[in-house]
Amino acid sequence: MAEVAAGAGSNDSCTGHARVNPPTPPRPTGAEACEAAASACIPCGPVACEERLRVALGLPTADAATIATLGSTSEGCAAVERAIAHRALSDRLSSASALAAGIAHELNNPLAYVSANLSFLAERTTRVVEILSGAAPTPDDADLAVQLHEAMREARSGAERMRTVVRDLKTFARGDDERRVPVDLRPVLDSCVNVAWSEISRRARLARDLEAVAPVLGDEARLSHLFLNLLLNAAQAIPEGRPDDHELGIATRTLPDGRISVVIRDTGAGIAPEHLPRIFDPFFTTKAPGVGTGLGLSICHAVVAAIGGEIQVESAVGRGSTFRVLLAPADRPVEIAEPRTRPPEPGRARVLVVDDEPLVGTVLRRTLGDHDVTVVESARAALDRLSAGERYDVILSDLLMPGMSGMDLFHELSGLDPSHARRMVFLTGGAFTAAAREFLDRERVECLEKPFELEVLRAIVARHLAVS
């Protein structure tokens, strides 16, 4: 996402500021789109303006007549608007592509020893069965129990590491909707660092100094995109191969005026003086053709402006850059769920599991062996059982399934038997659709994300049984 090529510019140093004055809309529409694309380069003269519009529209050569015509018609303005949207999408895809290899690396490493340990467990548990069936132990079996315990511990550690990677990625998954809520910046910044780690670790040491700060009002996914872009920008300004010689820093502070400051700095190439005033302009880039779209920093600008914030930059060629994001604190604190203590063992619960993945049902039946567990593989089958009069203390349901979804089942039960609807707990691999996110926000139902901890699941079942 780095919008200024590493090493671009002279050997002179400079310091400058580029500020965002709220409220600036994230993206202009209609005639404003054409005007914004042109006005961004007014200081550079009409030739540069034509070139910027040429790049936006994908024209092979600068054509003043074509650009003038496009800028004076509604069709032309619409074309510019589509070009801006297309370039924004291209920028996001480019960033995703750049991260894909690193994320695959982060998943494949733990997957390698998880898979190897599971294969070892399969082999050695066969030997356990033989011994339990009467076979005489051998000297090789002396530390069998220790071997099995270590293999299981390592496999669980790898699974937890993969879950962390997936959790961090889910932070960035969103639709076109935007939700303004108090956001705790610490987990957002931690997730951004984790996702960008493959880029950072090859180039620099990480200096993390995250003081406790108040939450800010914004959209978690958009803030995550903002800080991930800035982290990648900082990392990619540093050459690969000498991480001990460079540092990338991230810090949070509360300023005397109450605003929250997030600082991301690097010891990379820096930004040339002539480029510094234009780095937030749409389509501005010093990279080679085909590398980047020139929208990364302009998107950061728009995200910050949309929530009434400010973004500043200081840079010295050959010494690095510092980006400072200033945000107002939220009026109300982040809602943090209090940890639930496990209630006393109340007895056996009747549990209905609804999931189209058969192995999820299998592991839940095995895990909840102290209870009476019924497993069905569709919401329709669950509704048939409940309509026939079957009663359950808790219903563990997948959220998104083919045909009738868990949300549809909830709505049907709300009319048929509200008491059963209140006993639903949704197990989900991620509410990745707008409808699913809206449902969870509106209904305030209980939700447990996959993969889940078995003790947490058992506590939920025991709690529902205690109040049924």
Order of alpha helices (4+ residues) and beta strands (2+ residues): alpha-alpha-alpha-alpha-alpha-beta-alpha-beta-beta-alpha-beta-beta-alpha-beta-beta-beta-alpha-beta-alpha-beta-alpha-alpha-beta-alpha-beta-alpha
